[in-house]
Amino acid sequence: MAVYRVLGRYCVRPGSLRPFCHAANAGDIYEAPVEEDLIEQKRNKSRLTENHYRIHHRQVTRLSEDEEIVESLSKQRKLYAHYGASSGISVDKLWPSKEELELEKEWEKVSRPHSAQEMIRMARQAKEDEERATQQRQEELKKRVAKLEGWKREVRERIHQQEKEAHMAKEKKDRLIEEVRQILGFQIDPKDERFKEALLKKEQEEKKAKKAAKKLASQKRLLDRLRKEANPTPTPAEGATTKPEGEGSNISPGTPIV
């Protein structure tokens, strides 16, 4: 809302929603508003400024001469782009200058260094690479799905083997407990210290027995190998003897065979 100083009084630009004048000094004469202006002032219940009132009611915002000088060129371009020629802004001054055009060209070179053909080619290449990668992932998924049954079978076998080992360990422990109870000759709580000592002794004896059996089997294999090296058995090819032709048969040489 433009304010003008006329004869020592500040007056609102004519056509505003609250046009009136008041004295700048105490000695100035107060100018009462006109009846029409007073009616317009009372009708404005929103008490918005002129510019805000026009924006709210989507009316054309026209700049005064002073506002055109003060307002930036970018804002005037926005107003002309929004309202067009009805904004009252001259198109001549909105056209970019040579410096702005050179700056825009430099910005285009920095922000978009590739030409349109190169950008199209790069976009096609990126799309082809993405499709190829998607196809490879799908092929890998198909291979993994084909191996899924084998993996399930391996898991089931592993679980079965673990259950079997746990069952064998439980049976072994129950057997050792029963043997310890037979050695002691009476029922005893497995948590008793005497029972734990006897069970530990029994386990050590079993370990020694396994170790001795393993050592005996190794010695037996060694003796068998040494025995084979000392008394090699003749092969059938070595025991066979060659006989001259006709020896050991009733057919004399030169006799025709009928």
BELQUIFEN-V930725 format. One record per pair of residues at least 12 apart in sequence whose C-alpha atoms are under 10 Angstrom apart, sorted by the first residue. I is the first residue (numbers start at 1). J is the second residue. Records with the same first field share a line. If there is no record, write none. Layout:
I = J + J
This chain:
1 = 13 + 14 + 16 + 17 + 18 + 49 + 50 + 51 + 52 + 63 + 64 + 67
2 = 14 + 16 + 50 + 63 + 64 + 65 + 66 + 67
3 = 21
4 = 21
5 = 21 + 24
6 = 21 + 24
7 = 23 + 24 + 28
8 = 22 + 23 + 24 + 25 + 28 + 29
9 = 21 + 22 + 23 + 24 + 25 + 28 + 29 + 30 + 31
10 = 22 + 23 + 24
11 = 23 + 24 + 31
13 = 64
14 = 37
15 = 37 + 50
16 = 37 + 40 + 41 + 49 + 50 + 51
17 = 37 + 38 + 39 + 40 + 41 + 42 + 43 + 44 + 47 + 48 + 49 + 50 + 51 + 53
18 = 33 + 37 + 38 + 39 + 40 + 41 + 42 + 44 + 47 + 48 + 49 + 50
19 = 32 + 33 + 34 + 36 + 37 + 38 + 40 + 41
20 = 32 + 33 + 34 + 37 + 38 + 41
21 = 33
51 = 63
58 = 83
59 = 83 + 87
60 = 79 + 82 + 83 + 84 + 86 + 87 + 88
61 = 79 + 80 + 82 + 83 + 86 + 87 + 88
62 = 79 + 80 + 83 + 86 + 87 + 88 + 89
63 = 76 + 79 + 87 + 88 + 89
64 = 88 + 89
68 = 89
73 = 93 + 94 + 95 + 96
74 = 94
76 = 89 + 90 + 91 + 93 + 94
77 = 89 + 90 + 91 + 93 + 94 + 95
78 = 94
80 = 94
173 = 199 + 203
176 = 198 + 199 + 200 + 202 + 203 + 206
177 = 190 + 195 + 196 + 198 + 199 + 202
178 = 199
179 = 198 + 199 + 202
180 = 195 + 196 + 197 + 198 + 199 + 200 + 201 + 202
181 = 195 + 198 + 199
183 = 198 + 202
184 = 198
